[in-house]
Amino acid sequence: MGSSESSDPQFPVPHKKLSLDVKGNKTDLVICSYEDHFLVIGTQIGSMGTILHARKEEAMLTNPTFNVSVIFGKRDEPMLVACARQLIECISSSGSSRPLVLSLGLKDHSAETLKGIVHAVIENRLW
């Protein structure tokens, strides 16, 4: 395998990559739109962090509910769950029923940091 494969600009999945400063921490974001789900990776530590899965529960007569679960990582971080819930609600309200896989490797789990990440993801959304 040649090294050119990893930097192929024709990557088959629509995606966006960006770096921003969130409360003084360099934050890298990758947003990918797969056929059956969205993947958002946000990191301040240079690696994957806690991985969450968020999906809309289909309900016929009632308002939709959202299910967020931690797949790997910190299970005692309510702010990470709140971040995933906010993003899946936004995805759902735009008319998409695709679930979200969210990886957050953050130095700082404050509400302000997570708001900054949610804002940047929504601003650069692929849904």
Secondary structure, DSSP 4 states (H G I P E B T S, - for coil): --GGGGG-TT-SS-EEEEEEEETTEEEEEEEEE-SS-EEEEEESSSS--EEEEEEEEP-SSS--EEEEEEEES-SS-HHHHHHHHHHHHHHHHTT----EEEEEE-S---HHHHHHHHHHHHHT---
